[in-house]
Amino acid sequence: MKFEQLLNHFDMGICVEQLQKESLLDIALLFVCIDEKIETEEMEIVRDWANTLHWNSAIALQDYMDDALGKCLIAIKQDETECFIQHRLSHIVDKPMRELAVSIAHRISEANGEVCDSEKRALAMLESEI
């Protein structure tokens, strides 16, 4: 029985860690398209960073990113950006990963040399949740 509990806790740890990575990636992708333009420089930042993750999912990283990008665009079009960020942050339990979310969001927002109003609002909202 104790061995089964140990395995469950181990599996749970892997699941929580993967969920945090997915949520972090979702936030990063949201900042790529928050100005309703997907710019090459911004996507390169996300791709380069995402490729450093130890991705532990049955879904391939690129497939996940493609699907998540679509969800981000829907959230933006439906004016649900704040809810999207809050929901993803609820899955990021580690403070360093929350801080990483802010850092990546800033890098993406500043990649093209200008931070638009929608990026500023989303950054302020993200920072207020950390």
Number of C-alpha atoms within 10 A of each C-alpha: 5 7 8 9 10 11 11 12 12 12 12 12 12 14 14 15 19 19 18 21 21 22 24 25 25 24 26 31 27 27 27 28 21 22 17 14 10 14 14 12 14 22 18 14 16 21 17 10 13 19 11 8 12 10 15 14 13 7 10 10 18 12 10 15 19 11 12 19 21 14 16 25 21 13 18 19 12 9 11 13 23 14 11 18 22 15 13 17 22 12 18 22 13 12 10 10 16 21 14 14 24 20 15 20 26 17 15 26 25 15 18 12 8 9 16 12 11 16 22 13 14 19 21 12 15 20 15 8 13 12
